[in-house]
Amino acid sequence: GNEDTFREMLRIKRSVQAQFNTQVNFMSAQMMAGGATSGGEVGEMVDDTDEMRELERKARLMAQEAEKRLSAFNQPYTKVVVSTMTRARETAALVRSCLPPDIPLEECGMLAEGAPCPPEPPSSHWKPENHQFFQDGARIEAAFRKFFHRADVTQNEDSYEIIVCHANVIRYFVCRALQLPPEAWLRIAIGNCGITRLTIRPSGRVGLRGLGDVGHLPPDMITYN
């Protein structure tokens, strides 16, 4: 048969062979020393040392609350993947404190924050240079393809992964996973230390179980950066 027929046969074969789900839990890393606002806008950097200390203290409290939430799901997590950016590493370190010590940790530079693709409608206040979209977009798309796939045919049980990264990356991933126009990513608001849960079934069908959930945080800790 032709190439399209072969691809369809391969798709069917994988669908039959894969028997287990992959659940991916994304957590948006809180900026440890950046200005966070409550309205979803980009905050200004805070120079005052005391204010920075207060932000760091609040950020750690937020990460600890998210840690408790992930633990309350009572799922047998199989892996933690974290962006190489400092705020993600610090958040992941707090999250891991509630998990069994034998769960592997993987760092991935492709998960760093960036500009996935030009948003539609365009933002009136956030306008990266075109080259940034080309540079970041290719990297973030590569990360999506690395982490979003059906369980391997050798997998003998459901897997549960935690990925600690950043709001722009998560919003883009959600649009791509649900086969929605990726240009819509900026219409979605993801709170700091919010939890997004996606399930990838053996058929390739993706279910969104939670989007930027911040129900574990008290109102005065709900911020966006």
Secondary structure, DSSP 8 states (H G I E B T S, - for coil): --HHHHHHHHHHHHHHH----EEEEEEE---SSS--BSSSS-------HHHHHHHHHHHHHHHHHHHHHHHHT-----EEEEESSHHHHHHHHHHHTTS-TTS-EEEEGGGS----S--SS--SS----HHHHHHHHHHHHHHHHHH-S---TT--S-EEEEEEE-HHHHHHHHHHHTT--GGGGGGS---TT-EEEEEE-TTS-EEEEEEEE-TTS-GGG--B-
